[in-house]
Amino acid sequence: MHIGQSYVFNYRVTESDTCALTATDQVKVLSTPQIVALMEHSARELLQPALVDGEALIVQTSILSVISPVSLGAELIIEASFQGVLHGLYETDISISDLAGVVARAQLVLSPGNTKDYYQAALKRQRGISAV
């Protein structure tokens, strides 16, 4: 991987991407959870070649700015750009744009780790919560 390397994909906003699922049926704009999901997907696709078998990427920190609402049916361009590795963590910048310009930006920091370890940690946490 080299600094500035990017992963880009196009996406059309559908009914299931909108706030209609979390708010009123009258709010048919791209939801914040879907913005985050698109950004995480692009970061994982960008960084996947750097992983070894059995590794996954977990978002450690994120800074998100939603600049403009996006309507149902909008055509989006999502781009993740590799910014480097610091203390074993992958740093990425991500933007979502439509024909009028940038609608959201984020910085995601992801850590690679063993998928079995992550799953075991989740099970252990759930057992601890269930015992309370």
LOTOR-631958 format. One record per residue (C-alpha): x, y, z; residue in one letter; residue number from 1. Coordinates in nm, 3 decimals. Layout:
N
<kolza u="X" v="Y" w="Z" rose="A" lumke="NUM"/>
...
This chain:
132
<kolza u="0.000" v="0.000" w="0.000" rose="M" lumke="1"/>
<kolza u="0.118" v="0.349" w="-0.066" rose="H" lumke="2"/>
<kolza u="-0.001" v="0.683" w="0.069" rose="I" lumke="3"/>
<kolza u="-0.269" v="0.827" w="-0.156" rose="G" lumke="4"/>
<kolza u="-0.379" v="0.487" w="-0.290" rose="Q" lumke="5"/>
<kolza u="-0.757" v="0.488" w="-0.321" rose="S" lumke="6"/>
<kolza u="-1.064" v="0.275" w="-0.368" rose="Y" lumke="7"/>
<kolza u="-1.366" v="0.428" w="-0.544" rose="V" lumke="8"/>
<kolza u="-1.715" v="0.296" w="-0.608" rose="F" lumke="9"/>
<kolza u="-2.051" v="0.431" w="-0.723" rose="N" lumke="10"/>
<kolza u="-2.374" v="0.390" w="-0.531" rose="Y" lumke="11"/>
<kolza u="-2.739" v="0.487" w="-0.587" rose="R" lumke="12"/>
<kolza u="-2.944" v="0.582" w="-0.277" rose="V" lumke="13"/>
<kolza u="-3.241" v="0.348" w="-0.236" rose="T" lumke="14"/>
<kolza u="-3.543" v="0.352" w="-0.007" rose="E" lumke="15"/>
<kolza u="-3.368" v="0.122" w="0.242" rose="S" lumke="16"/>
<kolza u="-3.079" v="0.374" w="0.274" rose="D" lumke="17"/>
<kolza u="-3.304" v="0.658" w="0.388" rose="T" lumke="18"/>
<kolza u="-3.411" v="0.796" w="0.723" rose="C" lumke="19"/>
<kolza u="-3.758" v="0.659" w="0.651" rose="A" lumke="20"/>
<kolza u="-3.654" v="0.348" w="0.842" rose="L" lumke="21"/>
<kolza u="-3.552" v="0.543" w="1.152" rose="T" lumke="22"/>
<kolza u="-3.772" v="0.853" w="1.142" rose="A" lumke="23"/>
<kolza u="-4.093" v="0.948" w="0.966" rose="T" lumke="24"/>
<kolza u="-4.183" v="0.826" w="0.620" rose="D" lumke="25"/>
<kolza u="-4.156" v="1.186" w="0.501" rose="Q" lumke="26"/>
<kolza u="-3.777" v="1.203" w="0.550" rose="V" lumke="27"/>
<kolza u="-3.636" v="1.033" w="0.241" rose="K" lumke="28"/>
<kolza u="-3.272" v="1.137" w="0.260" rose="V" lumke="29"/>
<kolza u="-2.963" v="0.922" w="0.306" rose="L" lumke="30"/>
<kolza u="-2.940" v="0.822" w="0.673" rose="S" lumke="31"/>
<kolza u="-2.631" v="0.879" w="0.885" rose="T" lumke="32"/>
<kolza u="-2.599" v="0.505" w="0.968" rose="P" lumke="33"/>
<kolza u="-2.592" v="0.430" w="0.594" rose="Q" lumke="34"/>
<kolza u="-2.331" v="0.704" w="0.537" rose="I" lumke="35"/>
<kolza u="-2.112" v="0.536" w="0.799" rose="V" lumke="36"/>
<kolza u="-2.173" v="0.191" w="0.647" rose="A" lumke="37"/>
<kolza u="-2.071" v="0.311" w="0.299" rose="L" lumke="38"/>
<kolza u="-1.757" v="0.470" w="0.442" rose="M" lumke="39"/>
<kolza u="-1.661" v="0.161" w="0.640" rose="E" lumke="40"/>
<kolza u="-1.716" v="-0.056" w="0.332" rose="H" lumke="41"/>
<kolza u="-1.489" v="0.163" w="0.121" rose="S" lumke="42"/>
<kolza u="-1.214" v="0.162" w="0.387" rose="A" lumke="43"/>
<kolza u="-1.229" v="-0.216" w="0.421" rose="R" lumke="44"/>
<kolza u="-1.214" v="-0.266" w="0.043" rose="E" lumke="45"/>
<kolza u="-0.915" v="-0.031" w="0.022" rose="L" lumke="46"/>
<kolza u="-0.724" v="-0.204" w="0.301" rose="L" lumke="47"/>
<kolza u="-0.821" v="-0.567" w="0.231" rose="Q" lumke="48"/>
<kolza u="-0.508" v="-0.640" w="0.022" rose="P" lumke="49"/>
<kolza u="-0.288" v="-0.547" w="0.322" rose="A" lumke="50"/>
<kolza u="-0.445" v="-0.812" w="0.547" rose="L" lumke="51"/>
<kolza u="-0.332" v="-1.170" w="0.599" rose="V" lumke="52"/>
<kolza u="-0.571" v="-1.469" w="0.611" rose="D" lumke="53"/>
<kolza u="-0.795" v="-1.464" w="0.916" rose="G" lumke="54"/>
<kolza u="-0.759" v="-1.090" w="0.975" rose="E" lumke="55"/>
<kolza u="-1.041" v="-0.838" w="0.979" rose="A" lumke="56"/>
<kolza u="-1.052" v="-0.462" w="1.019" rose="L" lumke="57"/>
<kolza u="-1.222" v="-0.297" w="1.313" rose="I" lumke="58"/>
<kolza u="-1.291" v="0.077" w="1.321" rose="V" lumke="59"/>
<kolza u="-1.112" v="0.223" w="1.623" rose="Q" lumke="60"/>
<kolza u="-1.193" v="0.590" w="1.576" rose="T" lumke="61"/>
<kolza u="-1.388" v="0.800" w="1.331" rose="S" lumke="62"/>
<kolza u="-1.446" v="1.167" w="1.271" rose="I" lumke="63"/>
<kolza u="-1.751" v="1.227" w="1.053" rose="L" lumke="64"/>
<kolza u="-1.883" v="1.547" w="0.896" rose="S" lumke="65"/>
<kolza u="-2.214" v="1.537" w="0.712" rose="V" lumke="66"/>
<kolza u="-2.219" v="1.845" w="0.492" rose="I" lumke="67"/>
<kolza u="-2.542" v="1.816" w="0.294" rose="S" lumke="68"/>
<kolza u="-2.853" v="1.596" w="0.277" rose="P" lumke="69"/>
<kolza u="-2.878" v="1.347" w="-0.010" rose="V" lumke="70"/>
<kolza u="-3.211" v="1.254" w="-0.166" rose="S" lumke="71"/>
<kolza u="-3.354" v="0.918" w="-0.263" rose="L" lumke="72"/>
<kolza u="-3.220" v="0.809" w="-0.603" rose="G" lumke="73"/>
<kolza u="-2.905" v="1.021" w="-0.589" rose="A" lumke="74"/>
<kolza u="-2.593" v="0.882" w="-0.758" rose="E" lumke="75"/>
<kolza u="-2.296" v="0.885" w="-0.519" rose="L" lumke="76"/>
<kolza u="-1.922" v="0.843" w="-0.556" rose="I" lumke="77"/>
<kolza u="-1.751" v="0.704" w="-0.247" rose="I" lumke="78"/>
<kolza u="-1.372" v="0.729" w="-0.227" rose="E" lumke="79"/>
<kolza u="-1.141" v="0.597" w="0.044" rose="A" lumke="80"/>
<kolza u="-0.780" v="0.714" w="0.043" rose="S" lumke="81"/>
<kolza u="-0.493" v="0.552" w="0.236" rose="F" lumke="82"/>
<kolza u="-0.311" v="0.801" w="0.459" rose="Q" lumke="83"/>
<kolza u="-0.058" v="0.574" w="0.630" rose="G" lumke="84"/>
<kolza u="0.006" v="0.344" w="0.924" rose="V" lumke="85"/>
<kolza u="0.070" v="0.475" w="1.273" rose="L" lumke="86"/>
<kolza u="0.137" v="0.235" w="1.563" rose="H" lumke="87"/>
<kolza u="-0.009" v="-0.053" w="1.359" rose="G" lumke="88"/>
<kolza u="-0.332" v="0.134" w="1.280" rose="L" lumke="89"/>
<kolza u="-0.444" v="0.212" w="0.927" rose="Y" lumke="90"/>
<kolza u="-0.549" v="0.573" w="0.866" rose="E" lumke="91"/>
<kolza u="-0.793" v="0.658" w="0.587" rose="T" lumke="92"/>
<kolza u="-0.977" v="0.962" w="0.454" rose="D" lumke="93"/>
<kolza u="-1.315" v="0.903" w="0.297" rose="I" lumke="94"/>
<kolza u="-1.548" v="1.125" w="0.099" rose="S" lumke="95"/>
<kolza u="-1.896" v="1.080" w="-0.040" rose="I" lumke="96"/>
<kolza u="-1.991" v="1.307" w="-0.329" rose="S" lumke="97"/>
<kolza u="-2.285" v="1.358" w="-0.560" rose="D" lumke="98"/>
<kolza u="-2.300" v="1.561" w="-0.881" rose="L" lumke="99"/>
<kolza u="-2.308" v="1.887" w="-0.682" rose="A" lumke="100"/>
<kolza u="-2.001" v="1.808" w="-0.469" rose="G" lumke="101"/>
<kolza u="-1.897" v="1.655" w="-0.137" rose="V" lumke="102"/>
<kolza u="-2.183" v="1.558" w="0.095" rose="V" lumke="103"/>
<kolza u="-1.987" v="1.383" w="0.372" rose="A" lumke="104"/>
<kolza u="-1.627" v="1.332" w="0.484" rose="R" lumke="105"/>
<kolza u="-1.463" v="1.114" w="0.743" rose="A" lumke="106"/>
<kolza u="-1.134" v="1.005" w="0.885" rose="Q" lumke="107"/>
<kolza u="-1.138" v="0.640" w="0.990" rose="L" lumke="108"/>
<kolza u="-0.865" v="0.465" w="1.183" rose="V" lumke="109"/>
<kolza u="-0.885" v="0.087" w="1.161" rose="L" lumke="110"/>
<kolza u="-0.695" v="-0.189" w="1.336" rose="S" lumke="111"/>
<kolza u="-0.624" v="-0.530" w="1.185" rose="P" lumke="112"/>
<kolza u="-0.687" v="-0.832" w="1.403" rose="G" lumke="113"/>
<kolza u="-0.776" v="-1.197" w="1.409" rose="N" lumke="114"/>
<kolza u="-1.146" v="-1.256" w="1.341" rose="T" lumke="115"/>
<kolza u="-1.166" v="-1.539" w="1.597" rose="K" lumke="116"/>
<kolza u="-1.020" v="-1.311" w="1.866" rose="D" lumke="117"/>
<kolza u="-1.279" v="-1.041" w="1.792" rose="Y" lumke="118"/>
<kolza u="-1.560" v="-1.294" w="1.804" rose="Y" lumke="119"/>
<kolza u="-1.435" v="-1.444" w="2.132" rose="Q" lumke="120"/>
<kolza u="-1.408" v="-1.096" w="2.286" rose="A" lumke="121"/>
<kolza u="-1.768" v="-1.023" w="2.183" rose="A" lumke="122"/>
<kolza u="-1.890" v="-1.352" w="2.333" rose="L" lumke="123"/>
<kolza u="-1.700" v="-1.286" w="2.656" rose="K" lumke="124"/>
<kolza u="-1.852" v="-0.939" w="2.681" rose="R" lumke="125"/>
<kolza u="-2.202" v="-1.074" w="2.616" rose="Q" lumke="126"/>
<kolza u="-2.161" v="-1.338" w="2.888" rose="R" lumke="127"/>
<kolza u="-2.051" v="-1.063" w="3.128" rose="G" lumke="128"/>
<kolza u="-2.352" v="-0.849" w="3.040" rose="I" lumke="129"/>
<kolza u="-2.590" v="-1.146" w="3.071" rose="S" lumke="130"/>
<kolza u="-2.454" v="-1.224" w="3.419" rose="A" lumke="131"/>
<kolza u="-2.543" v="-0.877" w="3.548" rose="V" lumke="132"/>
